[in-house]
């Protein structure tokens, strides 16, 4: 019964205090987060009722080779690759917590190793990265010389995220090793390697 359940930072919402911690009651703002929380409760039921050892990982926004199409990261990267200006609504002060895919894999391995553990664990970088910082990082990694456009007439995303990872560090010795910039460097290098094979 050593099972790992993948949940999401989306179970938390704007009404949760930051940094998000596992002992908070999640107050998700969307159906995806609500659905993830329902599965978390089912896992907890099986742990309590049948003594199972299901570990739930609440994973931050993942930085990987193939991000969801038409999402912010994908759009920013495409524009940087094409040496086009990156457009941000407002001043880009909203933040998101990210985690590199290789760090997620390591956290999953830790979960499997700890066979007697159960419960919920946050997986991500501690601090949030603002949309402006994200755009600047992507431009730097992909060596785009274009500027960033701030559209002050558009409604700005002001959601702030930060995540406590003290529980997973204390119990399993896991903490993220890859910065946002290094995650994009890995993505860039893997993409170049794959394209060279075509």
N, C-alpha and C positions, 0 to 999 in steps of 0.2 A: 504493500500500500504506500510505497515511497513515490509520491506523485507530485509533479510541479504544475501548478496552474498559473497561466500567464494572464495577469490583469493589467490595469493601466492607470497612469496618473490621472486619467479622465474621470476616475471615480470621485476625485476632489473637484470642488467648484469655487466660484468667486466668494462664496460665503464661508469657506473653510479658512481658518487662520493659517498664516504662513510663518515658519516653514510647515509644509504638510507632514503630519506624523501618523503612524499606524494606529495610534490610540484615539484619533479623531473619528467622529461619525461622518462618513463621506456625504457630501451635499452636491452631487453632480448637477451640472447645468444641461446635460444632453442625454439622449437615449442610449448612446454607446456606453457612456460611463455608468448609467443605471443598469444596463444589461450586464456589464462586467461585475458590478457590485452584487447583483442577484446570484451570479455564479460563485462569487466569493462566499456568500452566505450558504449556498448549497455545500461547498467544500467544508465550511466550518461545521455544518450539520453532520456530515459524514465523519469528521474528526471526533466530534463529541459523542455521536451515537454509536459508532462502530470502531472507535480507536484508531482510525486511519491517520496517516502522517502526510497530509496534503499541505504543501508549501505554496502560498500565493505570492507571486512577485508583482508588485505594482510598478510597472516599468514606465519610465519617463519617455519623452518623444525620442524615437530612435534615429540615430544618424547612420544610414546604411547606403549601399550602392544604388538601390532603386527606391527612392522615396515615393510616396503616393503622388500620382500625377495631378498637376494643377494645384498642389498645396504650396505654401509659401516657400519652403526650402527648394523644391523642384523648380519653381519659377525663378528664384534668385540665382540658382546654379546655371540654369539655361541662359539667363541674360548675361551672366558673367562670362560664360563660355563663348557667347556670341559678341562679347565686348560691347554690350548695350547697357544703358543706365538701369539701375535697379530702382523700382518705384515703391515707396513706402507711404502708407496712409498715415497722416499726422506726422509726429516727430519720432515715431519708432520706439516709444518708451515702454511698451508692453513687453513682458518677459515670458520665456518658456524654459523649462528644465529639460535638458537633453542628456542623452547617454549614447555612447558609441556601441555599435553592434558587437564588437569584440568583448566589451565589458559586460554586455548582457549575456553572452555565451559563458563567460567566466562565472558570473553570478548563478547561472543555471547549473553549472558544474558543481558549485559550492552547495547549492540546494540539494542536489542528488547525493553528494557526499554525506550530508548531515541527515542520515536516515531517520533519526528519532525526532527531528524538528518538525514543527507544524506551525501554522499561523500565517500572518501577513508580513511582508517585508518590502520596503521601498527600495527601488533600484534606479539610481540616477545621480547626476552631479548635484551637489548641494545647492549651489547658487543658480539663479536663472540668468539667461542670456537675453538681452534686449534685442528687438528686431533690428535696431540700428547696428548693434554690435555684430549681429549675425551677418548682415549685409556687408559690413566692413571686412569681416573675417573672410567671407566668400570671395569678395573682390581681391583681397590680398593673396589668398591661396591660388586662385585661378589667374592671377596677374592681370586683372582687368583694369584698364586705365580710366574707365568711365566713372562718372560721379554717381551719387545717390540722389534721387529726386524725392523730396518730401512734399506730398500733396496735403496741404493743410486744410483743404476744403472737404476732404473725406473724413468720415468718422473713424477716429483712432481707436485701435484695440489697446485698452489700458489694463487688461488682465495681468496680474502679477503672480508669478510662480516661484516657489522655493521649496526644497524637499529635504527633510531630515533623513539621513541614512545611518544614524548612529546605531540603530538596532542591528542591522545586517553586519555592520563593522564589528560590533561587540560580540555577536553570537557566532558569526561565520568568518570574520576576518576579511570581509570583502569591502573594497572601496574602488571607485572608478579611477582608472589609470590614464585614460585618454582625454585630452582637452578637446574643446570644440574645433579649434584650429587643426590639431593633429588628426582628428577624425576626418575632416575634409581633405587633408593631404593624403590620407590612406585611400579615400574614395576616389580622389583625382588620379592617383597612381594606378590603382586597380583598373579604373576605366580606360586609361591610356594603354595599359597592358592588354586588356581585352580587345580594344579597337585595333591594336597592332596585329592581332591574330586573324582579323577578318580579311 
